[in-house]
Amino acid sequence: MNPAPGHDPLPLQLKHFIVNTLKLRDTPVEKISDDEPLIGGTLGLDSLDALSLAMSLEDEFGVTIHSRAESHQAFASVTSLAGFIRAHAPPVAVVRPAPAIQQATAAA
């Protein structure tokens, strides 16, 4: 079951995941669009970044990207990455808060 529009925590979780995984310290998550291309977009990510994200996605969300076509589909945008995770991840992995979100919540 998908969350109601506007109440989906996964895109924000993925933005934190991307920033932390790729060490994009100067990129505020608020500036990452849900629908902008991840690879070749304004974030400046390339194929090596995609490989790093793909390996980390397996550890964090339990999903594996098996082909170049899946990679293009998954990394088209934050929205498409969220959809890919929902379609391929065990349900428990999707609801687990990212460490950055846990730290931000604890500090508040």
Secondary structure as UniProt FT lines:
FT   TURN            5..6
FT   HELIX           10..21
FT   TURN            22..23
FT   TURN            25..26
FT   HELIX           29..31
FT   TURN            42..43
FT   HELIX           47..61
FT   HELIX           68..74
FT   TURN            75..76
FT   HELIX           78..88
FT   HELIX           91..95
FT   HELIX           99..107
//
